[in-house]
Structure formats: C-alpha cells, structure tokens
C-alpha cells in the first residue's frame, strides 16, 4: 500500500508493469474478508464498518513490512511482495 502510494500512479505502472503478481496477497482489499467469518458481513452496518477497517488494518501490516525490511538495503522499505 505505501509502496504504491509513494509514486505517481502512472510512473508506478510503467515501472512495475512486468512484475509477477502471483506470489503475494493484496491484503489491503482482502485481509478482513479472508480472516473473518462471512456471518459478520451479513449485516449492512457491520459490513460497512468492517470494510472501512480494512485500510487501517493494512497500514498495520505495512508498518510491520517497514520493520522487516529495515536491515535489507537492497529493497525499498515499503516493499511487501517478498516471500517469507
């Protein structure tokens, strides 16, 4: 998430258009959908609340990626597509 936001979207697309996207999970859009029970999403208010919580939860994960990439000087500190 931070990784895409630090560049202009057009330049980011041109730079990363040939990257493989099969080895990582886009947790910004799917973290709560995949980890919580579907029963919670039946109610409209709860669905709205949980979908609005997706971004803060993904920011928590991105902050963990910054810590994980702190000592790895070969990649950007916001890079999240590595295997581990």
C-alpha positions as CSV (number, residue, x, y, z in Angstrom):
1,X,0.0,0.0,0.0
2,X,2.7,2.5,1.0
3,X,4.7,1.1,-1.8
4,X,2.2,2.1,-4.5
5,X,1.4,5.5,-2.8
6,X,4.9,6.8,-2.8
7,X,5.0,7.2,-6.6
8,X,2.8,8.8,-9.2
9,X,0.3,6.1,-10.3
10,X,1.3,6.3,-14.0
11,X,5.0,6.0,-13.2
12,X,4.4,3.2,-10.8
13,X,2.5,1.3,-13.5
14,X,5.3,1.9,-16.1
15,X,8.0,0.8,-13.6
16,X,6.2,-2.4,-12.4
17,X,4.1,-3.5,-15.3
18,X,6.1,-6.7,-15.8
19,X,6.2,-7.8,-12.2
20,X,4.6,-11.1,-11.4
21,X,1.6,-10.8,-9.2
22,X,1.0,-14.4,-8.2
23,X,3.2,-14.7,-5.2
24,X,1.7,-12.2,-2.8
25,X,-1.7,-11.4,-1.3
26,X,-3.2,-8.0,-1.7
27,X,-4.1,-7.7,1.9
28,X,-5.4,-4.1,1.6
29,X,-8.6,-5.4,0.0
30,X,-8.9,-8.9,1.4
31,X,-7.4,-9.1,4.9
32,X,-10.7,-8.9,6.8
33,X,-12.8,-10.7,4.1
34,X,-10.5,-13.7,4.3
35,X,-9.9,-13.8,8.0
36,X,-13.3,-13.2,9.5
37,X,-16.4,-15.3,9.2
38,X,-18.9,-14.3,6.4
39,X,-21.7,-14.2,9.0
40,X,-20.3,-10.8,10.2
41,X,-20.7,-9.3,6.8
42,X,-24.5,-10.1,6.6
43,X,-25.5,-7.0,8.5
44,X,-25.2,-3.8,6.4
45,X,-23.8,-1.7,9.2
46,X,-21.3,-4.2,10.2
47,X,-20.3,-4.8,6.6
48,X,-19.7,-1.0,6.2
49,X,-17.7,-0.9,9.4
50,X,-15.5,-3.8,8.6
51,X,-14.8,-2.6,5.0
52,X,-13.9,0.8,6.4
53,X,-11.5,-1.0,8.8
54,X,-9.6,-2.7,6.0
55,X,-7.3,0.3,5.4
56,X,-6.2,0.8,9.0
57,X,-5.5,-3.0,9.3
58,X,-3.5,-2.9,6.1
59,X,-1.5,0.0,7.4
60,X,-0.6,-2.1,10.5
61,X,0.7,-4.8,8.1
62,X,2.6,-2.2,6.1
63,X,4.3,-0.9,9.3
64,X,5.4,-4.4,10.0
65,X,6.9,-4.6,6.5
66,X,8.9,-1.5,7.2
67,X,10.4,-3.2,10.3
68,X,11.0,-6.4,8.3
69,X,12.8,-4.5,5.5
70,X,14.8,-2.3,7.8
71,X,18.1,-4.2,7.5
72,X,17.6,-5.2,3.9
73,X,19.1,-2.3,2.0
74,X,18.5,-4.0,-1.4
75,X,14.8,-3.3,-1.4
76,X,12.6,-0.4,-0.7
77,X,11.5,-0.2,2.9
78,X,7.8,-0.3,1.8
79,X,8.3,-3.4,-0.4
80,X,5.8,-6.2,0.5
81,X,6.0,-8.7,-2.3
82,X,8.9,-10.8,-1.0
83,X,8.4,-14.4,0.0
84,X,8.9,-15.2,3.7
